[in-house]
Amino acid sequence: MAIASTSGAADARESDRRRIDIAAASLPEAVAELSHEANVSIGTEGSLPRLRTPAVKGRMSIAEALARLLAGSGYTARQVSSTAWRIERARSVSTTRKPGDRPVASAPSAEVGEPIVVTASKRDQRLDDLPMALSVVRLSDLHRLSPSRSTASIATEVEGLSLTSLGPGRNRMFLRGVADSPFNGESQSTVAVVLDDARVTYSAPDPDIRLVDVDRVEVIKGPQGSLYGTGALGGIYHIVTRHADPDVTELTASAGAEISASGDAGYSASAVANLPLAPGQAGLRLVGYTAREPGWIDTDERSDGNSGRLLGARAGLGVNAGAHWRLDLTGFIQLLDSHDSQYVYAPGARSRPEQQPEPHDNDLRHVSARLARQGSAIDVVLSTGRTWHEVGSTYDATVGAESFGLADPQLLEDERQYRVWDSELRLSGKLGSWDWLFGVSHVRARQNFLWTLASETSELVIDDDRRKTVDTAAFGDLTIPLGSDLRLNAGARLFHSIVKETRLLPSGLESERQSRSGMTPSLALSWHPRAGRLVYLRYGSAYRHGGSDINSGGELETLKSDELAIIEAGWRETLGSGGQLDVGLYHGWWENLQSDMLQPNGLIETENAGNARIAGAEVSFEQPLARSWKLQAGASYTMAKLVRNALGYELGDRHLPVVPEYVLRGALAYDFKIGRADSSLRLQLRYLGPARLSFDPTLDRPMGKLLESRIEATVAVDGFETAVAVSNLFDSKADSFAFGNPLRFSAARQYTPQDPLLISLAVLKRF
């Protein structure tokens, strides 16, 4: 967004020195003051973080003044004309310089390594200052253009993030052991997927948004009820896209191909264009991608049946409205189709006997608007987003559907519609040495489930569930310094929620309405003994609506709302030579856990299962080594168990579903030169320990104990980048998920083998 612009032209070269007098302030305020004093235009790539800057006084050039203001911020400045400068995230010179650009005014780093600025806390803050567990995954240029970069790829780099393995667009996402069920039922998701400022999921499975032209993914771990409201028990999966730049014209395209050792071939393509509509004032960013994903499950004579197709597009309009205001309008669509399921009936197999095809589709459409004023004394953000989400699954019903009374059933159709409308107004700023945030939000969510059993001649509706949720809240967050090194952070959200549910019962459609008001607080104490080191202790909480369910007597029954509270301790430190260390410990109490349970007839109903306890530890480490080597490593341990049932009786060994008991990962990268080409080689390994399918002994199955592996080589020269990668190097076939078809679950054991060895080639070109 444009921070400020001139009221008249100034014929001054970069080397001219002038009197500069800028008081200590936040970075946006200081840049705006420099623009005013020097009578030049200074634009930015997105909004600048509200970092404190020192006073800058004396005779100096604009380049020198910018370098002092940007020191340690992770940003650099380049001159784009005699009277205009542009502030950008720090990158290598090869990726930021364009023909005709003047030299870059680099900001001397106040500390080794580029500081990471995140927005998941609903304001721009340095990761080193955030007293909460949060992981940030930044994407390379080549990966940023690849339609294969998905939620699963982020999980390989984030401790505590777990997925079921039903397949793309079917998976549930869990964080730090907060896992209620492996089955896609009616309960609200424990992890909210947020696209920029708008929540796109409420109860739906992970839409598997592909990370094309995405700047980064921020994963907040632990309950976030004070900031994000109901349902955020496990945390937040926050996707930050790249926005339209009104000053740069660019076009980047990529193409890829892949072949599976035990399946067929696939392809992918993507393109990103940034077009200034009015230089310095308005820009348009267009993104498009498509892919054909290889299949590798044979069903009788149907070879490689679980192939898939992907189509996505995003358009963003950015308008600098003056006086620090910027308007962003976004439209997004992604259509994801899988032609068949990917489970088998024998361990290590990639084939199964003849049965009906089981296609799946996950179609998401989203529009959003964001009006923000950032860089003044009080930042203002007004955002609204509307999401239309359809999820459809088909299951073979020739086995397991006899109890419904339909003669010769063939297929079970599970059709779901989700609607989310998320709106929010928030303000933030400083009151002396206190940082504050205040906001109001309103969320309307609707979900319709329709299960239909079909034979060759007739259909039978066996479940019809409709739920509407309205959630209105006011929230606030305050950070108070307690001396030079200590800070106290307190947050709270006051909410009022209304849930109306209509269910199909033997007696007909019946409705029930519930309402509840409450508060979800958070509290954190952090210690900054020196720059780059943070130690914190935090309490967080979240609440989830209690819905309705059909009890054993066929009547509509109200469920209790579940609540989660966690205490966590963390240590985050920036190491020498750009390294990073992050350590976390946590313990949580989960009351009245709601779980989607698979019934003997194959339907999924929600129950209050009881109380759970969750404890764990995780560590991540990243360190550049000598001679262009870089090491990354991580480990996590999770103990998540149901300790009492709904009647209050103590239970034995009842592990919560899906989450591995422990995970180990490591990656080693080497950067080198081949002539004029920049090249790299990276080996990545991750081992997932044992996991369980369910805490219910009648449903439980062992799974996990699998090794994931990948090696990738890249070469970049003259605007081209090429990558060759091999995944699952040892062609492992371990069971990643012990479930597939709800009707056939009782008739035969189900296994989901790992994706087979895959060789891929990708080429990127900047124009």
C-alpha positions, 0 to 999 in steps of 0.5 A: 500500500502507498504510505504517503505521496508527494504534493509536488515534484522534487528534483533531488537525486538519491545522493543529495543530503538534507536535514532529517529530523524524525522522532522515535515512533512506529515504523509506518509513522516514521516512514510517513514522516520521512515522506513528508519531510523529504517530499518524496513518495514512499510505497510498500509491499503490503502494510508495514509492521508496527515496529518501534524505530529509533530517532533519526536526526542529522544531514543524510540522504534518503537512502541512509535515512531509510536504511536506519529506519528499516534496520532489523525490520526484515525490509529493504528500500529501493529507488524507483524514480527520482522522487519515489522509493519502494519498501519491500521484504528483504530478498536476494538481489537477484530476485528484487532487482529489475532492469533499470532499478537504482541500487538497493538501500539495504537496511543494516541488520540489528540482529543476525537473520531476517526478523519474521513479521506475522499477522495471525495475532490480528496486527503486525508483530515480530515473531520474537515478540509473540508470547504464544506457540506459532510456526511460520512457513515461508515459500520459495518462489518455485514452491509458491507457483506449484499447485502441489503445495497443499496443507499436507506439505505444510504439515511436514514442516510444522510440529503438532499439525496432524491430518487424517488421510482420506484424500485431498479435500476430505481430511480433518486437521488437528493441532497439538493433540486437540483431536475429537474424531477421525470422521467427518461429522456435524461438529465444528472444526477444532482448527479454523482455516483463515484466508487473509482476514476472513474465516473460510471454514466453520464445520467443513473438512480442510478445503486443501487450499493450494498455496499458489502465490501465497506469501506464507502460512502462519499456524497458531497452536492451542486454543484461540478463543480470545482472538478468533472466537468459538470453535478455535479449540486447536488453533488457527491455520492462517494463509497469507496471500500476496496482494496487488502491487500498484507499482510493478508489472510482472508475469510469472508462469510455471509448468510441471509433470510427475509420474508415480512409480505405482500409478500414472502420470500427472501435470500442473501449470500456473500463472501469476500476473501483477498489473498496475492500473494506476501507478502508485494508486491501484493494481490488479493481481491475477492467479490461475492454476490447474493440475491433474494428480496421478492415481495409484489405487487399482480396483479390479480392472480399474487402474489408478482410479483415485486420480484427481483434477484441480482448478483454481483462480484468484483475483485481487484488486488493491487501491491506495485511497490516500491518507494511509487507507487501502482497499483490497477486494478478493475473489477466489475459486478452487474446484477439487475432484477425486475420481475414487477413494484411496483405501484398501483391505490389506496392509501394504496393498495398492489394489482392492477387489471390484466395487463401485467408484467412490468419487469426491468433490470439494468446491470452494468459492470465496469473496472478501473485502478489506479496508484498512488504515495502517501507519497512523496513530490508530490502525483500523481494519474493516473486513468481510468475507463470504464463502460458499463451500460444497463437499460431496462424497459417494460410497459403495453401499453394496455392503453394510447398508442392509439395515435401512430397508432399501432393496439392493442398495448401490451407492450412498451419497453424502452431500454437504453445503457450508456457508460462512459470512465473517465480518470484523472491525478492529482498531489497534494502537499504543497508549503510552507504552501500552499496546492495545487492540479492540474489535467486534465480529459477527459470524453467520454459518450454515451447514446442510447435510443430506445422506441419500441411499440409492439403488438402480430404481429408487432413492431413500433419504436416511439423514437430513441435518441443517444447522445455522449458527450466529455468533456476535462478539467483542474482543480486546487485547492489551500488552503492558510492560512490567519493567524493561524486560517483562510484559503482561498480555491479557485478552478476552472475548465476550460472545453471544451465540445462537444455534438452530438445528433441524433434524430428520427423525422417524416422526418427521423434521424437528428443530431445536434452538440454543443460545449462550453468552460467555467469555473466553480469556487469555493471559500471558507473561513474557520475558525478553532478557535480550534481543532475539530471546523470548521466554513466556508462560501463557493461558488460553481457552476456547469454547465450542457450541453444543449441537443436537443429536439423535439418541438411541430412542430416536429423539433429538437430544441437546449436547453439552458445549465443550471447553478447552483450557491450556497452559503452555510455556515457551522459549524462542530464540534467534541464534547466531548466523540466522538460526532459530530455536523454538521450544514448547511445553503444554498441558490442557483440560478438555471438558465435555468433548464432542466427538463424531462417532461412527454408528453400527449402521454407518451413519455418523452422529455426535456425542459428548464423549467425556473429559480429556487431558492433553500434554506434550512437548515440541522443539524446532531448530534451524541453523545455517552451517558452514559452506552453504549448508543449512540444517532443520530439525524438529520433534514432538511428543503428545499424550492426548487421552480421554480420561473420563466418559460422559457418565464420569467414570475413569477410563484406561488407555483411550488415546484421542484419534489420529495424532501420533504419539511422537514425530521426528523430522529433519532436513539438510540443504546445500546451496552451491553454484554451477557456472552462473546458476544458483543451485540447491539440494535438499533432503527431508525426512519425517517419521510419524510414530504410532497413532490410533483411529479412535478412543472407542474400543469398538472403532479403534485401529492402530496406524502410523509408524511411517517414514516420509522422505523427499529429495529435491534439486533446484537450478536458477539462472536467467529468470528460469528456475527448475526443480526435480524432486523424488518423494517417498524415496523407499516406496513405503506402504505403511498405513497412514489412516485406518478408515475409508468407507463408513458402511464397510467398516464393520465388514473388513479392515481398511488401510490407507497406504502412503502415496507411492514413490513420485518423481516430479519436474517443475519449471518456472519463468519470470517475464 
